[in-house]
């Protein structure tokens, strides 16, 4: 079955064409990529895998029973995971990675339920079975791996800072001693500040967009999270905010999965490993215009 969708550009996201194809056996090997395009041209095409078999995956068994996929996402991160509340259109690199995975498992767009999950609630949503997998700037770390598993990484970035457009450039996190820095509750960057920079005041919200609004309103001095997220906001509000400084950490984005579902993790890792052309097309469509040059990372088949 084939569907078409128009991906509206949000923030730094631009529209391109990429094909998501899979062989009839349902394995993730060698889907082909399409050609690039501009906003307003024909939409993205998904060719969904047929007769998928994934033995030993309780998550996939649950998908088959309900005849659909439930994916945890973010929806306030331009260029990564964004929901246009006016049109209902979801766009972003992470969202398209989630669609690609669903297509490789045999599920079309109308069989995907996107469920927004706050950063602090991701492990609980996965362990409770509320979602089948999570794709949303989800950093892989050992503490989380005690509760869930990860496929990937599919992207590597690092902690950065967003400040007011007229603020001085910052060279280090210590520049914000005595000042207030905002991030999402439960996020890796806010945990890093609390553990290692006690002189920095913190403000936390469920959504990064609330932090950005506080920054624009002058209520906080900076927003910290992964630089990929911050670049999206800087592009959305170029007169109000800017990215400053370098990368203070390395964050490896993974797909959050139920602990012990080795079959699904292997399937997704093979999808990423065998189809670099599609990964690059998804990146170019959503983050290419940011000027960031990155390579697809090797997966960690632990």
Wavefront OBJ file of the C-alpha trace (Angstrom):
o trace
v 0.000 0.000 0.000
v 1.269 3.460 -0.875
v 0.360 6.763 0.682
v 1.428 10.304 -0.010
v 1.898 13.101 2.499
v 3.061 16.675 2.220
v 5.599 17.579 4.883
v 5.197 21.260 5.737
v 8.416 23.067 6.646
v 8.607 24.067 10.321
v 11.515 26.107 11.625
v 14.648 24.735 10.012
v 12.872 21.782 8.445
v 12.715 21.745 4.681
v 10.816 19.333 2.550
v 12.552 16.734 0.450
v 11.567 13.469 -1.090
v 12.793 10.164 0.147
v 11.572 6.669 -0.525
v 11.005 4.136 2.208
v 10.936 0.776 0.531
v 11.412 -2.708 1.891
v 11.686 -6.133 0.407
v 8.716 -8.472 0.458
v 10.333 -10.692 3.060
v 9.858 -7.924 5.579
v 13.551 -7.688 6.406
v 15.036 -4.196 6.767
v 17.656 -4.729 4.076
v 18.286 -2.405 1.171
v 15.322 -0.065 0.878
v 15.966 2.520 -1.854
v 16.071 6.270 -1.448
v 14.313 8.770 -3.647
v 15.319 12.135 -4.980
v 15.242 15.497 -3.303
v 12.557 18.106 -3.769
v 11.337 21.483 -2.575
v 8.348 22.470 -0.506
v 5.150 22.268 -2.518
v 6.369 19.459 -4.780
v 5.122 15.888 -4.615
v 4.997 14.396 -1.151
v 7.086 11.795 0.561
v 6.388 8.198 -0.419
v 6.400 5.204 1.852
v 6.371 1.712 0.469
v 5.487 -0.450 3.427
v 7.143 -3.841 3.950
v 4.901 -6.856 3.384
v 4.649 -10.189 5.209
v 6.920 -9.058 8.024
v 8.021 -11.797 10.400
v 9.784 -10.867 13.642
v 9.867 -13.895 15.886
v 10.628 -13.411 19.550
v 9.491 -9.777 19.778
v 6.619 -9.251 22.237
v 6.406 -5.639 21.073
v 5.872 -6.685 17.463
v 3.294 -9.255 18.600
v 1.379 -6.412 20.299
v 1.550 -4.346 17.097
v 0.110 -7.217 15.091
v -2.680 -7.788 17.597
v -3.835 -4.160 17.416
v -2.881 -3.797 13.716
v -0.985 -0.623 14.409
v 2.030 1.057 15.972
v 2.084 3.399 18.974
v 5.141 5.652 18.930
v 6.259 8.029 21.668
v 7.490 11.367 20.308
v 8.165 14.995 21.115
v 6.037 17.643 19.463
v 7.615 20.950 20.496
v 11.027 20.631 18.829
v 11.192 22.292 15.384
v 13.153 20.239 12.881
v 13.135 17.170 15.134
v 9.674 16.467 16.508
v 7.031 19.136 15.907
v 3.249 19.249 15.779
v 1.593 22.129 13.942
v -1.540 22.550 16.034
v -3.272 24.410 13.209
v -2.798 21.807 10.490
v -2.209 18.717 12.632
v 0.937 17.981 10.587
v 3.856 16.280 12.315
v 7.321 16.995 10.977
v 10.923 16.498 11.974
v 13.920 14.214 11.785
v 12.834 12.058 14.732
v 9.256 11.796 13.483
v 10.440 10.617 10.072
v 12.820 8.118 11.680
v 9.791 6.770 13.582
v 7.805 6.548 10.316
v 10.686 4.752 8.617
v 10.832 2.150 11.384
v 7.067 1.636 11.224
v 7.210 1.166 7.449
v 9.963 -1.441 7.821
v 7.674 -3.338 10.203
v 4.761 -3.289 7.757
v 2.754 -0.295 8.993
v 1.567 2.654 6.950
v 1.015 6.228 8.112
v -2.644 5.664 8.950
v -1.626 2.775 11.231
v 0.698 4.905 13.373
v -0.501 6.551 16.568
v 1.901 9.268 17.705
v 1.782 9.813 21.450
v 3.567 12.803 23.011
v 5.542 11.752 26.086
v 7.370 14.194 28.382
v 11.065 13.528 28.986
v 10.537 12.513 32.615
v 7.943 9.878 31.674
v 9.681 8.046 28.833
v 10.989 4.992 30.695
v 7.658 4.505 32.444
v 5.729 4.704 29.160
v 7.992 2.068 27.609
v 8.015 -0.309 30.579
v 4.223 0.013 30.993
v 3.689 -0.884 27.342
v 1.946 2.437 26.649
v 4.083 2.816 23.510
v 5.886 0.360 21.243
v 8.992 2.482 20.862
v 10.138 6.039 21.490
v 11.908 8.355 19.051
v 12.439 11.826 20.461
v 15.947 13.178 21.188
v 16.347 10.307 23.663
v 19.943 10.125 24.922
v 21.357 6.677 25.553
v 22.904 6.283 29.003
v 23.651 3.467 31.433
v 21.014 4.493 33.979
v 18.237 4.312 31.390
v 19.619 1.027 30.030
v 18.893 -0.546 33.404
v 15.164 -0.068 32.663
v 14.872 -0.190 28.875
v 16.871 -1.032 25.759
v 17.993 1.213 22.905
v 18.432 0.691 19.191
v 20.952 2.959 17.536
v 22.364 5.480 18.072
v 20.898 7.123 14.982
v 22.252 10.625 15.747
v 25.008 12.170 17.868
v 24.897 15.717 19.203
v 25.828 17.411 22.489
v 24.625 19.768 25.180
v 24.480 23.386 24.051
v 23.115 26.732 25.187
v 20.468 29.094 23.845
v 20.564 32.718 25.011
v 18.912 36.006 24.133
v 19.941 37.393 20.757
v 21.586 40.424 22.388
v 23.341 38.467 25.165
v 27.109 38.113 25.423
v 28.618 34.980 23.947
v 29.168 32.203 26.506
v 32.276 30.041 26.497
v 31.463 27.683 29.365
v 28.621 26.612 31.597
v 30.387 28.358 34.486
v 29.503 31.653 32.776
v 25.998 31.104 34.152
v 26.944 30.793 37.816
v 24.335 32.739 39.767
v 22.043 32.824 36.749
v 19.035 30.677 35.823
v 19.178 28.007 33.148
v 16.064 26.171 31.964
v 15.554 22.703 30.519
v 13.038 19.862 30.412
v 12.338 17.914 33.587
v 14.323 14.679 33.580
v 16.529 15.664 30.643
v 20.210 14.735 30.621
v 21.405 18.395 30.408
v 19.484 19.537 33.503
v 20.776 16.512 35.414
v 24.312 17.432 34.352
v 23.922 20.992 35.664
v 22.431 19.891 38.988
v 25.177 17.328 39.553
v 28.186 19.348 38.424
v 27.338 23.067 38.521
v 25.705 23.813 41.896
v 26.085 27.589 41.477
v 23.717 27.616 38.504
v 20.026 28.041 39.289
v 17.666 25.780 37.364
v 14.120 26.023 36.060
v 12.341 22.950 34.708
v 9.248 22.388 32.569
v 7.769 19.414 30.781
v 8.283 21.141 27.420
v 11.340 22.880 25.986
v 9.035 25.385 24.321
v 8.096 26.708 27.790
v 11.790 27.281 28.515
v 12.242 29.129 25.230
v 9.247 31.334 26.000
v 10.718 32.171 29.417
v 14.002 33.074 27.707
v 12.237 35.385 25.256
v 10.329 36.940 28.151
v 13.533 37.493 30.138
v 12.567 35.134 32.959
v 15.606 32.854 32.524
v 19.118 33.530 31.253
v 19.585 30.490 29.039
v 18.011 27.283 27.818
v 20.144 24.164 27.724
v 19.536 20.945 25.882
v 20.997 19.153 22.893
v 22.335 21.604 20.346
v 20.285 20.036 17.555
v 17.117 21.084 19.393
v 18.406 24.575 20.113
v 19.304 25.226 16.481
v 15.668 24.596 15.593
v 14.484 27.221 18.056
v 17.144 29.704 16.938
v 15.882 29.336 13.377
v 12.281 29.745 14.520
v 12.991 32.903 16.567
v 16.083 34.460 14.920
v 15.387 37.956 16.255
v 15.016 36.780 19.848
v 17.496 33.998 20.574
v 20.797 32.511 19.427
v 22.937 29.427 20.045
v 26.165 30.150 21.915
v 29.265 28.242 22.961
v 30.284 24.780 21.907
v 29.208 21.277 22.879
v 29.644 20.442 26.566
v 28.706 16.760 26.366
v 28.144 14.019 23.824
v 24.545 12.848 23.472
v 23.777 9.712 21.465
v 20.134 9.541 20.396
v 18.590 6.082 20.440
v 15.214 4.455 19.900
v 13.781 3.482 23.279
v 12.483 -0.107 23.428
v 11.136 -2.604 25.928
v 13.918 -4.198 27.957
v 14.934 -7.568 26.514
v 13.245 -7.191 23.109
v 16.399 -8.225 21.262
v 14.534 -9.117 18.072
v 13.102 -5.618 17.598
v 16.372 -3.930 18.576
v 18.276 -6.040 16.041
v 15.705 -5.275 13.333
v 16.011 -1.516 13.849
v 19.808 -1.635 14.094
v 19.957 -3.505 10.786
v 17.591 -0.959 9.254
v 19.953 1.855 10.248
v 23.105 -0.042 9.271
v 21.976 -1.160 5.828
v 20.295 2.032 4.591
v 22.564 5.018 4.990
v 21.118 6.672 1.887
v 17.671 6.854 3.466
v 19.085 8.114 6.769
v 20.902 10.878 4.904
v 17.764 11.820 2.960
v 15.770 12.088 6.197
v 18.483 14.242 7.749
v 18.764 16.501 4.708
v 14.995 16.983 4.564
v 14.706 18.071 8.171
v 18.051 19.433 9.384
v 20.111 19.943 6.245
v 19.378 23.655 6.001
v 20.821 24.244 9.483
v 24.354 23.968 8.126
v 25.220 21.119 10.511
v 27.411 18.503 8.863
v 27.114 15.113 10.510
v 27.654 11.499 9.602
v 25.331 8.664 10.442
v 26.780 6.966 13.538
v 27.506 3.268 13.813
v 24.958 1.376 15.872
v 25.859 -0.132 19.220
v 24.804 -3.765 18.948
v 25.207 -4.483 22.656
l 1 2 3 4 5 6 7 8 9 10 11 12 13 14 15 16 17 18 19 20 21 22 23 24 25 26 27 28 29 30 31 32 33 34 35 36 37 38 39 40 41 42 43 44 45 46 47 48 49 50 51 52 53 54 55 56 57 58 59 60 61 62 63 64 65 66 67 68 69 70 71 72 73 74 75 76 77 78 79 80 81 82 83 84 85 86 87 88 89 90 91 92 93 94 95 96 97 98 99 100 101 102 103 104 105 106 107 108 109 110 111 112 113 114 115 116 117 118 119 120 121 122 123 124 125 126 127 128 129 130 131 132 133 134 135 136 137 138 139 140 141 142 143 144 145 146 147 148 149 150 151 152 153 154 155 156 157 158 159 160 161 162 163 164 165 166 167 168 169 170 171 172 173 174 175 176 177 178 179 180 181 182 183 184 185 186 187 188 189 190 191 192 193 194 195 196 197 198 199 200 201 202 203 204 205 206 207 208 209 210 211 212 213 214 215 216 217 218 219 220 221 222 223 224 225 226 227 228 229 230 231 232 233 234 235 236 237 238 239 240 241 242 243 244 245 246 247 248 249 250 251 252 253 254 255 256 257 258 259 260 261 262 263 264 265 266 267 268 269 270 271 272 273 274 275 276 277 278 279 280 281 282 283 284 285 286 287 288 289 290 291 292 293 294 295 296 297 298 299 300 301 302
